[in-house]
Amino acid sequence: MPQPVLLSIVGLLGLAVGSFLNVVIHRVPRGESLIRPGSHCPHCSAMVRHRHNVPVLGWLLLRGRCADCQAPISARYPLVEAGTAALFVAVAARFGWSWELPAYLYLAAVAVALAAIDLDVLRLPDQIVLPSYGVALVLLAPAMIAEHSWTAGLRGLVAALVLYAFYRLLAAIPRGMGFGDVKLAPLLGFYLGWLGWSSVAVGAFAGFLLGGIVGAALMVTRLANRKTRIPFGPYMLAGAFLAVFAAAPIAHWYTSLLSPVA
């Protein structure tokens, strides 16, 4: 399949998945069903018309307001849809039409949902994280079989255990990691370990670096203080995807710094 065709298909899929993720982000923390009722205004409970349910375009058509009660609709809805589509396209460009592609598209969808939920309610729901272990194994199993990538699978499992142990240790420290972060770490470890140990190292380090930079910026601008709870999940996920896309050049750059100058 030509690359432009693949990217177009995956981009449209990302828009549709992003629309569903908006439902997940809103309902899962509240313990609500993802199926019933259908999409509706959270203010007046009016059902969203089909023509208004088109990703991104529906929000633009409504000018960011409910068609019935005129209550404002958060700009997060089209941003989640467009952001999911963009991330899907980036993942497809990275992996092409390969056995790994479905697995990393799933990780992209989970990352968007978990990051948004953690920013909202400071929680990484078990309903999303725990089933993702099994989904990751199932989606990467065809690659292990078709490409004989047993070493990559084993490395992923070892990396999952390593990151779990590391984050579990941090959780034991007062005001350390939350247990949601501990449960997410093995999932990211498996995906990054599949790609290589450099991806594990870059992904783990990048998460702490990004979290530290943002936390310091919030304190400097007095938007947060030492007692403010700051979600770490989004930075773990951002660091993981930085490693997915750029672990090799980052690792090469770092090792070049350590090499003696000729």
JOJO-V171646 format. One record per run of one state. SS is the DSSP state (a for helix, b for strand, c for the rest). FROM is the first residue (numbers start at 1). TO is the last residue. If there is no record, write none. Layout:
SS/FROM/TO  SS/FROM/TO
//
This chain:
c/1/2  a/3/30  c/31/39  b/40/40  c/41/46  b/47/47  c/48/49  a/50/52  c/53/56  a/57/61  c/62/64  b/65/65  c/66/71  b/72/72  c/73/75  a/76/95  c/96/100  a/101/121  c/122/125  a/126/146  c/147/149  a/150/171  c/172/178  a/179/195  c/196/196  a/197/220  c/221/232  a/233/258  c/259/262
//
